[in-house]
Amino acid sequence: MVSKRLSREAGHRRKFLAIADETPECERAITYASQRMQSTNGVLVLLYVIDTEDFQHFLGVEKIMREEATTNAHAVLDAQATRIRQKFGIEPELVVREGNRIEEIHKLIEEDQDIAILVLAAETGKEGPGPLVASVIGKGAAFPIPVTLVPHNLSDEDIESLG
């Protein structure tokens, strides 16, 4: 169960949460969330989750791996934020977390009561919708807020007409 959403109360704005990573579909979700945010006077939150599971296998180089992963996370977020600023003229909130991606998404939603919608993009290939979408729509990962799935093959024009 999630805490009450505050996004419709005075002094609050509805936030759209999109996940930033190195997948090709990530940009589609962020573009859609940006378009929706702009259309509804909301706020865009970009989350990058560093998977720390790999660090446990290499104890001697854990610190270096963590630093490299953090640098990469900030580079991915900065690149997406720059694109969003240029295209939409908005300033997204940038969040970096470490841990299990699904758990960290849930934690952020619980902590930020203005987050009202999670936006993900689904790959359209034979391999399935992508690991994040598959885990979100799986049995054990029920989300406490609505999840919008954006087809990966939508163009910017398609997204603009929907947003």
PALORO-873472 format. One line per field, with one value per residue (C-alpha): z, y, x; chain; residue number from 1; residue in one letter. Coordinates in steps of 0.25 Angstrom, whole numbers, padded with zeros to 4 digits. Example, Ala and Ser with C-alpha at 12.3 -4.5 7.8 and 13.67 -1.06 7.14 Angstrom:
2
up	c(0031:0029) .
north	c(-0018:-0004) .
east	c(0049:0055) .
chain	c(A:A) .
n	c(1:2) .
res	c(a:s) .
***
This chain:
163
up	c(0000:-0003:0004:-0001:-0013:-0011:-0025:-0026:-0013:-0012:-0013:-0020:-0035:-0041:-0044:-0055:-0052:-0064:-0062:-0069:-0074:-0086:-0093:-0106:-0101:-0089:-0098:-0103:-0088:-0085:-0097:-0094:-0079:-0083:-0093:-0083:-0072:-0081:-0085:-0070:-0064:-0056:-0052:-0058:-0049:-0056:-0048:-0050:-0042:-0040:-0039:-0027:-0029:-0037:-0027:-0017:-0026:-0027:-0013:-0016:-0027:-0021:-0018:-0033:-0039:-0030:-0034:-0049:-0048:-0041:-0052:-0063:-0056:-0055:-0070:-0074:-0066:-0071:-0085:-0084:-0076:-0087:-0097:-0089:-0087:-0101:-0107:-0096:-0088:-0075:-0063:-0059:-0045:-0045:-0035:-0034:-0025:-0023:-0021:-0027:-0038:-0035:-0020:-0022:-0031:-0020:-0009:-0018:-0020:-0005:-0002:-0012:-0010:-0022:-0032:-0038:-0051:-0055:-0070:-0076:-0091:-0096:-0106:-0118:-0122:-0121:-0108:-0101:-0095:-0088:-0074:-0066:-0073:-0071:-0056:-0054:-0061:-0054:-0042:-0031:-0034:-0033:-0034:-0025:-0036:-0050:-0060:-0074:-0085:-0097:-0110:-0113:-0128:-0126:-0133:-0126:-0135:-0130:-0116:-0117:-0123:-0111:-0100) .
north	c(0000:0014:0027:0036:0044:0059:0064:0070:0077:0092:0095:0082:0078:0064:0057:0048:0038:0032:0023:0027:0016:0011:0004:0009:0010:0019:0032:0029:0028:0041:0048:0044:0047:0061:0063:0059:0068:0080:0078:0077:0087:0075:0072:0061:0052:0044:0032:0025:0012:0007:-0009:-0012:-0027:-0027:-0020:-0031:-0041:-0032:-0028:-0022:-0013:-0010:0005:0007:0000:0008:0021:0018:0014:0027:0035:0027:0029:0044:0045:0037:0047:0059:0055:0053:0066:0074:0067:0071:0085:0087:0081:0085:0096:0089:0085:0071:0066:0056:0045:0034:0022:0009:-0005:-0013:-0005:-0009:-0007:0007:0011:0007:0014:0027:0027:0025:0036:0046:0047:0056:0045:0040:0033:0024:0024:0013:0009:-0005:-0011:-0016:-0028:-0043:-0043:-0036:-0023:-0021:-0026:-0014:-0015:-0030:-0028:-0017:-0025:-0038:-0044:-0039:-0024:-0018:-0003:0006:0017:0016:0011:0017:0008:0015:0006:0008:0010:0023:0035:0049:0054:0042:0045:0060:0056:0047:0056) .
east	c(0000:0005:0003:-0008:-0004:-0003:-0002:-0016:-0015:-0012:0003:0006:0008:0006:0019:0022:0033:0041:0053:0066:0075:0083:0071:0066:0052:0056:0056:0042:0037:0044:0039:0024:0025:0031:0020:0009:0016:0016:0002:-0003:0006:0013:0027:0036:0045:0056:0061:0073:0076:0090:0089:0098:0097:0109:0118:0117:0124:0137:0140:0154:0148:0135:0138:0143:0131:0122:0129:0128:0114:0110:0118:0110:0097:0099:0104:0091:0082:0090:0088:0074:0072:0079:0070:0057:0062:0065:0052:0042:0048:0046:0055:0053:0056:0068:0069:0080:0078:0086:0079:0068:0061:0047:0049:0056:0044:0034:0042:0043:0028:0026:0035:0030:0015:0014:0018:0005:0009:0020:0023:0031:0033:0031:0040:0032:0042:0041:0049:0037:0034:0048:0052:0047:0033:0033:0036:0025:0014:0019:0011:0020:0022:0008:0010:0002:0000:-0004:0007:0006:0013:0018:0021:0035:0032:0025:0031:0032:0021:0012:0016:0012:-0001:-0004:0002) .
chain	c(A:A:A:A:A:A:A:A:A:A:A:A:A:A:A:A:A:A:A:A:A:A:A:A:A:A:A:A:A:A:A:A:A:A:A:A:A:A:A:A:A:A:A:A:A:A:A:A:A:A:A:A:A:A:A:A:A:A:A:A:A:A:A:A:A:A:A:A:A:A:A:A:A:A:A:A:A:A:A:A:A:A:A:A:A:A:A:A:A:A:A:A:A:A:A:A:A:A:A:A:A:A:A:A:A:A:A:A:A:A:A:A:A:A:A:A:A:A:A:A:A:A:A:A:A:A:A:A:A:A:A:A:A:A:A:A:A:A:A:A:A:A:A:A:A:A:A:A:A:A:A:A:A:A:A:A:A:A:A:A:A:A:A) .
n	c(1:2:3:4:5:6:7:8:9:10:11:12:13:14:15:16:17:18:19:20:21:22:23:24:25:26:27:28:29:30:31:32:33:34:35:36:37:38:39:40:41:42:43:44:45:46:47:48:49:50:51:52:53:54:55:56:57:58:59:60:61:62:63:64:65:66:67:68:69:70:71:72:73:74:75:76:77:78:79:80:81:82:83:84:85:86:87:88:89:90:91:92:93:94:95:96:97:98:99:100:101:102:103:104:105:106:107:108:109:110:111:112:113:114:115:116:117:118:119:120:121:122:123:124:125:126:127:128:129:130:131:132:133:134:135:136:137:138:139:140:141:142:143:144:145:146:147:148:149:150:151:152:153:154:155:156:157:158:159:160:161:162:163) .
res	c(m:v:s:k:r:l:s:r:e:a:g:h:r:r:k:f:l:a:i:a:d:e:t:p:e:c:e:r:a:i:t:y:a:s:q:r:m:q:s:t:n:g:v:l:v:l:l:y:v:i:d:t:e:d:f:q:h:f:l:g:v:e:k:i:m:r:e:e:a:t:t:n:a:h:a:v:l:d:a:q:a:t:r:i:r:q:k:f:g:i:e:p:e:l:v:v:r:e:g:n:r:i:e:e:i:h:k:l:i:e:e:d:q:d:i:a:i:l:v:l:a:a:e:t:g:k:e:g:p:g:p:l:v:a:s:v:i:g:k:g:a:a:f:p:i:p:v:t:l:v:p:h:n:l:s:d:e:d:i:e:s:l:g) .
***
